[in-house]
């Protein structure tokens, strides 16, 4: 028994000294500087390149948006100027007709020659129609043509004795006009109906 107790005393007096520096001072682990790689890793390098490319792309997109806005403004200004020029040209042509009509009125007030007045009005109408043609406006010539609801409005139906005139325009009450291929005012017409078609 004494022997066992002696062994226990020897065991308890045995001590271990750990001389590793981090064990002596546990705070040194927290204070130790982080080791940084001498060269960036492949991932870090790719990330940096990607960010740089994104920044360049954003800058280029902003430049393109500014250029696009500038281009749109320039186009709109040019279009407005062109429209203004065309309007001026068209109105100058109409002013010539106005001048002629004023001359015709003055002449009619000083004379009783109605034939001369009528001829002057006809000439002015021809001049006006020429100015319209120069601007791309033309009459819709649909007299004795099959009725087309895209170009004319039927005001009424007239009985005709000629079967060739059935469903055709037999009278133009108000002339229709188109600008290029687009109808700007449909004609107002009467349409023929053959008496034998009842």
VENSUL-V509183 format. One record per pair of residues at least 12 apart in sequence whose ideal C-beta (glycine too) atoms are under 7 Angstrom apart, sorted by the first residue. I is the first residue (numbers start at 1). J is the second residue. Records with the same first field share a line. If there is no record, write none. Layout:
I->J + J
This chain:
90->135
93->131 + 134
94->131
96->127
97->124 + 127 + 128 + 131
100->124 + 127
101->124
104->117 + 120 + 121 + 124
107->120
136->179 + 180
137->177 + 179
138->177 + 178
139->175 + 177
140->176 + 177 + 178 + 187
142->169 + 187 + 189
143->169 + 172
144->168 + 169
145->168 + 169
146->167 + 168
147->167 + 168 + 169 + 191
150->183
151->176 + 183 + 186 + 187
152->169 + 176 + 186 + 187 + 189
153->186 + 188
154->189 + 191
155->173 + 188 + 189 + 190
156->190
157->190 + 191 + 193
158->170 + 171 + 190 + 192
159->193 + 195
160->192 + 193 + 194
161->195
163->194 + 196
165->192 + 194
166->192 + 193 + 194 + 197
167->191 + 192
168->192
169->189 + 191
170->190 + 191 + 192
171->189 + 190
172->187 + 189
173->188 + 189 + 190
174->187 + 188
175->187
